[in-house]
Amino acid sequence: MNVSVLFSGGKDSSLSAILLDQFFDVELVTCSFSVLPIGDIAKKAAEELGFPHRVLKLDNEILENAFNIIVKDGFPKNAIDHIHHKAVETLASDDGVVAIADGIRRDDRVPLLTNPQVHSIEDRYGVHYICPLRGYGRAAVNALVKQYLVIEEGQSDEIIKADYETELREVIRQRIGQDGIDKIFPSHVQSRVIGRVN
Amino acid sequence: MNVSVLFSGGKDSSLSAILLDQFFDVELVTCSFSVLPIGDIAKKAAEELGFPHRVLKLDNEILENAFNIIVKDGFPKNAIDHIHHKAVETLASDDGVVAIADGIRRDDRVPLLTNPQVHSIEDRYGVHYICPLRGYGRAAVNALVKQYLVIEEGQSDEIIKADYETELREVIRQRIGQDGIDKIFPSHVQSRVIGRVN
């Protein structure tokens, strides 16, 4: 079975692809609004991992809605959840996509689909939605990452990743300025995959 | 890393072991109160799968508590959850056990550990608790089972499995009779693994 793994170039989506590799034909898919060249960044990481990769252009209305949500809320969760939900739906509507996976871990809070959202997507589009790391805690993920991946880590404003946050931050920077980013996004450690251990 | 997979001989715990196989050294562990020879049933299935297997004797006080819970409740969920929680704790306290896995799927309701129970076990015993199928829906599990396992299916009173329910049903049969079982347990389809597709 083919599976399309939503891919940010980070350790969680990379490890998810590796866990699926033996049982599925894996392609990596990076969603982008074309605000920044995050597709190129992800493509490089995908090449290091040895998986086929493509960029899925998302409708800019999704980004506009996410911008309105995050400005109203003052925190990122609902905006990121919105982009993720629409990204999964967009990918699910692609011809030939039968299974979609992402890198969400057991203790993740953002982004999350609710169970009703998951069942609705699976039923409407006839796809499987799979989270290979959903039953793994942070320590178990880190142990596997150490064994199978080479990563670099840094604060979220230093590491350019191909995730939803990157382009949303850029839009906020353009329209509100760096102050807006500092107010809305908590600083947190990001990882980027730079190699695979075979 | 070693992982001890709680093993009932059913399709979910078998598939979990197969998903982990490439990344961990897998042993299968069947918990038993020695009420029925379920360890032997599981051993046969484990041999078909090609994994090392052992039986873990659980304290009979756990079964007594589960019996009291199920008689008081009139339905199985809390009693099965109790046995599962104590089984994971017993296994976690074994010397040399560093990771424990089970076959719980995304949409399973029984048995379940709560997130606080999981974090408490991981912290107290220094183990990883992993549910490889937690991010898979029923249809995705069935597709993988079809590809990798040979199973037989039947109603829960026809298929003898090596799960918590089997010995709890037997105790109820001995003490209350078949009527007790029919009242407490909803009839449901069980699976038993009889082979592996390589």
Contacts between the chains, C-beta under 8 A, distances in Angstrom:
chain1	res1	chain2	res2	distance
A	1	B	143	6.4
A	19	B	19	7.5
A	19	B	23	7.3
A	22	B	22	5.4
A	23	B	19	7.2
A	23	B	144	6.4
A	23	B	147	7.8
A	23	B	148	7.9
A	99	B	140	6.9
A	104	B	135	7.3
A	106	B	115	8.0
A	106	B	118	7.8
A	106	B	134	7.2
A	107	B	115	7.8
A	115	B	106	8.0
A	115	B	107	7.8
A	118	B	106	7.9
A	118	B	137	7.4
A	122	B	137	6.4
A	122	B	139	7.3
A	128	B	136	7.7
A	128	B	137	6.4
A	128	B	139	6.1
A	128	B	140	4.1
A	128	B	143	7.4
A	129	B	137	6.9
A	130	B	135	5.7
A	130	B	136	5.6
A	130	B	137	7.8
A	130	B	140	5.7
A	131	B	134	7.6
A	131	B	135	3.1
A	132	B	132	7.9
A	132	B	135	5.7
A	133	B	135	6.8
A	134	B	106	7.2
A	134	B	131	7.6
A	134	B	134	4.5
A	134	B	135	3.1
A	135	B	104	7.4
A	135	B	130	5.7
A	135	B	131	3.1
A	135	B	132	5.7
A	135	B	133	6.8
A	135	B	134	3.1
A	135	B	135	6.2
A	136	B	128	7.8
A	136	B	130	5.7
A	137	B	118	7.4
A	137	B	122	6.3
A	137	B	128	6.4
A	137	B	129	6.9
A	137	B	130	7.8
A	139	B	122	7.3
A	139	B	128	6.1
A	140	B	99	6.8
A	140	B	128	4.1
A	140	B	130	5.7
A	143	B	1	6.4
A	143	B	128	7.3
A	144	B	23	6.4
A	147	B	23	7.8
A	148	B	23	7.9
